[in-house]
Amino acid sequence: MFHTPLISADNIWALMAITCGWAAFSIYAEQTWKWASRLSGVVVALLGALILTNLGIIPTNSVFFDDIIWGYVVPMAIPLLLLNCDIRKIGRESGRILILFLIGSVGTVFGAFLAYFFFNGKIAELPGVAAMMTGTYIGGTVNLIAMADVFRVSGETVSAAVVADNLLMTLYFFVLIMLPGVRFFQEKFPHPHIDEGKEKEVAAQAEHYWCKKPISLCDIAINFAISVIVVWVSTEIAGKISAAFPANQDSFFKDMIGGLFGNKYLILTTISMIIATVFSRPLEKLGGSQEIGTYLIHLFFFAIGAPASIQAIFLNAPLMLVFCAIMVIVNMLFCFVFGKIFRFSLEDCILASNACIGGPTTAAAMAISKGWIKLVGPIMLVGTLGYVIGTYFGTFIGNFLGA
């Protein structure tokens, strides 16, 4: 690895050009080639930065990565991704699957404590890792980002966690896809949507679901305005709470209040959810929020790949993989065991666990691919709720474990 990178840390325009260019390539690759879609665009973005850094082309640290991406891009992405999180709509339309999703979320928390017990002292920054994985295994990537920033997890550790997480998710999704054909599960669970067998409807529904969406200049302006205002207000509120309840006090209760409610991302998530609920009707007509937010997430993944060492990832990723596997297995057990007890369908159990581990997009994609058309909307709504509660649970885990 080169000591002096080809592009200096203060060459912001060059780093911005490379970051945006590779993010565009990552998104294009995910939607064009099978190998990239299996990895996911965000992992392609991370691997690109990892390679460029270890070849000595870009620096491991820069104002662009540390201050601009972490300080501005990441917080702006979260409100954009939460603008369709109408709590009333989730409760009204998600049906019983919401209950199973919440049970699976509790399973994720149990899995975090269990995995922490086994690996305490063996993985660097483990409390922060537990918070990150709790957030992402209830919500999604946006929660992992928030927890990594809140608990100041190093870039190397975040990269190792992301690599292990995505490898595990790929394996787990393969398992979930195979489960409907396993005789044991067919005999133990009802499966009404599988029985319908609407193969012909799948292709048409998938084409409609993933089609291009219109977005106007006004949509872009409103999206950015909402995002920036929410981040500004959240930062001000969190700063005042943190000042009122500083860390390292004698009272555990005051430390917990300061850690939870002085958390900018927790305030940001709550305000975004309130806006999405109160202004749900006008926001339904607003295009581009998910697309812009997801693009910003790709920029972030490039940034977290920059400070990573390939050697460190190979050393840490295997342990991270087992750590994540424990959390995923416990989540799966909670979803399927309680699903059996409360007589949920096999499809509900599969999608609820998928929504926890992979987020709303992967769960909806699986429902579409399997032809479970009636469950696409509900699981998308339920998975979106995970973006909200994932930050709360992740913050609690991180503070409780002393991150």
HELIX and SHEET records of a PDB file:
HELIX    1   1 ILE A   12  THR A   32  1                                  21    
HELIX    2   2 LYS A   34  LEU A   39  1                                   6    
HELIX    3   3 GLY A   41  ASN A   54  1                                  14    
HELIX    4   4 VAL A   63  VAL A   63  1                                   1    
HELIX    5   5 PHE A   64  VAL A   73  3                                  10    
HELIX    6   6 VAL A   74  LEU A   82  1                                   9    
HELIX    7   7 ILE A   87  GLU A   93  1                                   7    
HELIX    8   8 ILE A   97  PHE A  119  1                                  23    
HELIX    9   9 LEU A  126  THR A  136  1                                  11    
HELIX   10  10 THR A  141  VAL A  150  1                                  10    
HELIX   11  11 GLY A  155  MET A  178  1                                  24    
HELIX   12  12 LEU A  179  GLY A  181  5                                   3    
HELIX   13  13 ARG A  183  LYS A  188  1                                   6    
HELIX   14  14 PRO A  192  GLU A  196  1                                   5    
HELIX   15  15 GLU A  199  TYR A  209  1                                  11    
HELIX   16  16 LEU A  217  ALA A  244  1                                  28    
HELIX   17  17 PHE A  252  PHE A  261  1                                  10    
HELIX   18  18 LYS A  264  VAL A  278  1                                  15    
HELIX   19  19 SER A  280  GLU A  284  1                                   5    
HELIX   20  20 SER A  289  GLY A  305  1                                  17    
HELIX   21  21 ILE A  310  ILE A  341  1                                  32    
HELIX   22  22 LEU A  346  GLY A  358  1                                  13    
HELIX   23  23 PRO A  360  LYS A  370  1                                  11    
HELIX   24  24 ILE A  373  LEU A  375  5                                   3    
HELIX   25  25 VAL A  376  PHE A  400  1                                  25    
END                                                                             
